[in-house]
Amino acid sequence: MSKIPAGLRTLDGQTIHARRIVMLTITMMVFLLTVSMWSPLTHAADPGDIEAFMDSGSCPGCDLSGALLDRADADGGDLSDANLHKTSLYRASLSSANLNGADLSSANLTFSFLDGADLRYASLEGANLAGATLSGSDTTGVLTDVFTTCPDGTAGPCDFLEVN
């Protein structure tokens, strides 16, 4: 047995070094449990809703959050009140689509076709609309913020007056 200096030995015979390792391990476990409890829950689109959307181009009130719907064809489709948070709709064709009240926050709508779409009261906070076309779209009450990328590539909030 190696000789431990008297100042490093505790009353029960453990070394201070061993106690530090145990305390560090306990602290890390508590930290990891706390982080995992407070991190946002992972949420994915409902597979049945994705299938319904792909079949018809419509799915009012559906949960399509986080779905990869690049180049989707939903011209004239009904996505009113749909959850499209973090959905990728790159180059999607949504002309004349009903997106009234839809949650498109943090969605990728780059180069999407939204001409004539009903976007009334839709949330586009944090969405990327760079290169998207919105000619003739109804953007009454649309929500954008500083994290939104506007169709012209500038940072939001976006001014949609020129597209109405």
WOPEGI-V711363 format. One line per field, one symbol per residue. phi: phi as a letter, one per 30 degrees, with the letter a starting at -180 (. if undefined). burial: + if it has 16 or more other C-alpha atoms within 10 Angstrom, else -. A space follows every 50 residues. Layout:
# WOPEGI-V711363
phi: ???
burial: ???
This chain:
# WOPEGI-V711363
phi: .ddceedcccddjddddddddddddddddddddddddcddddbbddeddd dddddbibadidccdidcbeidcbeidcbdhdccehdcbehdcbdidcce idccdhdccdhdccdidccehdccdidcceidcbeidcceidcbbdcdcd edjdddddccedcd
burial: --------------+-----------------------------+---++ --+---++++++++++++++++++++++++++++++++++++++++++++ +++++++++++++++++++++++++++++++++++++++--++++-++++ +---++++-+----
